[in-house]
């Protein structure tokens, strides 16, 4: 199933500019990935599924001005969101050097002026507060909320890309004011900020 077919399947409104950026990203990830082991599966179809997984929340996200993605790795979801939200300030927080080099290379290749890549652990980030904090496959919900407290505003929202363990995590995290959007095997946990 091609990227365009997947976009149609999930009824996403994505323009040709975004799709072209995705094609460049896929090509770069496949080249870099073979050398630097950036992600597990470099098959075209697997990368396309990860792109759709990353971008699907545009359907339900409320407006924001700035976003920080924790542990971006090979670009999911933060880099993909930066390609879509070109008018927003996007920060990718990733401690590993090879992945940071790749993210910066893609940033330069696509001319993403809205994007800043920080080579740090999120706990060590200073002087940054964002409206929306995202993360995919990094750690459990409670720990994510704890380790990102230094970059949140009182009104910040969270978007965590979760799997089947979400119910257990919610019990431990003791949060309210959230919604869960499910697609295939993915649960998107959207925790609304106080002032939203």
VEXZATI-200471 format. One record per residue (C-alpha): x, y, z; residue in three letters. Coordinates in steps of 0.02 Angstrom, whole numbers, padded with zeros to 5 digits, always signed. Example, Ala and Ser with C-alpha at 12.3 -4.5 7.8 and 13.67 -1.06 7.14 Angstrom:
2
+00615-00225+00390Ala/+00684-00053+00357Ser/
//
This chain:
196
+00000+00000+00000Unk/+00080+00164-00053Unk/+00086+00321+00052Unk/-00048+00404-00055Unk/-00161+00251-00034Unk/-00136+00254+00155Unk/-00177+00440+00159Unk/-00339+00404+00066Unk/-00379+00254+00176Unk/-00371+00360+00334Unk/-00452+00510+00249Unk/-00308+00628+00291Unk/-00297+00797+00205Unk/-00113+00809+00161Unk/-00048+00914+00017Unk/+00077+00868-00119Unk/+00213+00969-00034Unk/+00200+00860+00122Unk/+00199+00700+00017Unk/+00355+00758-00077Unk/+00442+00793+00089Unk/+00394+00618+00146Unk/+00470+00542-00011Unk/+00635+00633+00020Unk/+00630+00581+00204Unk/+00602+00397+00157Unk/+00748+00400+00036Unk/+00864+00481+00164Unk/+00810+00363+00303Unk/+00842+00211+00194Unk/+01017+00275+00148Unk/+01068+00328+00323Unk/+00979+00183+00407Unk/+01083+00051+00320Unk/+01243+00130+00383Unk/+01193+00195+00554Unk/+01057+00073+00611Unk/+00933+00213+00645Unk/+00774+00109+00649Unk/+00724-00074+00647Unk/+00636-00089+00480Unk/+00690+00008+00325Unk/+00561-00067+00207Unk/+00466+00068+00113Unk/+00297+00003+00174Unk/+00354+00001+00356Unk/+00418+00181+00347Unk/+00256+00236+00263Unk/+00154+00157+00403Unk/+00262+00250+00531Unk/+00231+00413+00437Unk/+00042+00386+00441Unk/+00053+00335+00625Unk/+00148+00497+00662Unk/+00033+00613+00564Unk/-00137+00537+00604Unk/-00165+00649+00759Unk/-00183+00805+00649Unk/-00364+00746+00638Unk/-00399+00784+00821Unk/-00260+00896+00888Unk/-00313+01068+00946Unk/-00211+01220+00897Unk/-00039+01248+00972Unk/+00110+01360+00937Unk/+00255+01251+00996Unk/+00289+01065+01012Unk/+00428+00960+01088Unk/+00449+00778+01039Unk/+00541+00669+01166Unk/+00660+00536+01100Unk/+00626+00568+00916Unk/+00746+00433+00857Unk/+00735+00416+00667Unk/+00601+00552+00657Unk/+00439+00477+00721Unk/+00330+00570+00762Unk/+00417+00739+00787Unk/+00503+00761+00620Unk/+00348+00708+00524Unk/+00242+00831+00625Unk/+00371+00968+00587Unk/+00351+00932+00402Unk/+00164+00960+00418Unk/+00160+01103+00544Unk/+00284+01217+00456Unk/+00219+01373+00545Unk/+00243+01299+00720Unk/+00401+01295+00826Unk/+00452+01113+00838Unk/+00590+01044+00950Unk/+00658+00868+00932Unk/+00741+00808+01092Unk/+00855+00659+01057Unk/+01013+00613+01154Unk/+01097+00496+01028Unk/+01227+00576+00914Unk/+01195+00474+00755Unk/+01009+00507+00763Unk/+01035+00692+00795Unk/+01152+00700+00644Unk/+01019+00617+00537Unk/+00880+00732+00600Unk/+00986+00886+00564Unk/+01027+00821+00390Unk/+00841+00797+00351Unk/+00805+00969+00424Unk/+00933+01047+00305Unk/+00878+00942+00156Unk/+00695+00994+00177Unk/+00731+01173+00231Unk/+00631+01156+00392Unk/+00664+01325+00471Unk/+00533+01291+00607Unk/+00633+01145+00675Unk/+00766+01137+00810Unk/+00855+00975+00858Unk/+00920+00966+01037Unk/+01049+00834+01077Unk/+00999+00808+01258Unk/+00897+00703+01374Unk/+00734+00795+01408Unk/+00776+00810+01593Unk/+00928+00916+01546Unk/+00835+01039+01433Unk/+00833+01217+01501Unk/+00741+01376+01453Unk/+00608+01291+01348Unk/+00421+01282+01379Unk/+00304+01215+01245Unk/+00117+01200+01215Unk/+00118+01018+01163Unk/+00232+00875+01216Unk/+00236+00717+01110Unk/+00322+00549+01126Unk/+00315+00379+01044Unk/+00383+00218+01119Unk/+00497+00302+01247Unk/+00431+00252+01419Unk/+00272+00238+01521Unk/+00149+00382+01539Unk/+00186+00423+01722Unk/+00373+00433+01692Unk/+00347+00538+01534Unk/+00243+00662+01633Unk/+00377+00668+01769Unk/+00529+00689+01655Unk/+00448+00825+01548Unk/+00392+00936+01692Unk/+00536+01057+01657Unk/+00473+01098+01481Unk/+00287+01113+01515Unk/+00178+01265+01543Unk/+00026+01258+01657Unk/-00078+01246+01498Unk/+00029+01117+01404Unk/-00055+00967+01323Unk/+00021+00796+01290Unk/+00007+00673+01147Unk/+00079+00502+01183Unk/+00081+00363+01052Unk/+00037+00206+01149Unk/+00004+00021+01123Unk/-00099-00108+01217Unk/-00029-00072+01392Unk/-00115+00096+01400Unk/-00251+00048+01526Unk/-00121-00007+01654Unk/-00021+00152+01624Unk/-00173+00263+01650Unk/-00209+00180+01816Unk/-00031+00213+01875Unk/-00021+00391+01806Unk/-00184+00448+01888Unk/-00226+00579+01758Unk/-00390+00656+01705Unk/-00448+00769+01564Unk/-00388+00653+01427Unk/-00455+00564+01276Unk/-00397+00409+01185Unk/-00408+00396+00997Unk/-00377+00220+00929Unk/-00321+00171+00754Unk/-00270-00007+00711Unk/-00151-00061+00852Unk/-00113+00117+00905Unk/-00189+00212+01050Unk/-00159+00400+01046Unk/-00169+00469+01223Unk/-00212+00654+01214Unk/-00201+00739+01384Unk/-00277+00911+01378Unk/-00191+01059+01460Unk/-00284+01152+01598Unk/-00319+01306+01493Unk/-00370+01217+01333Unk/
//
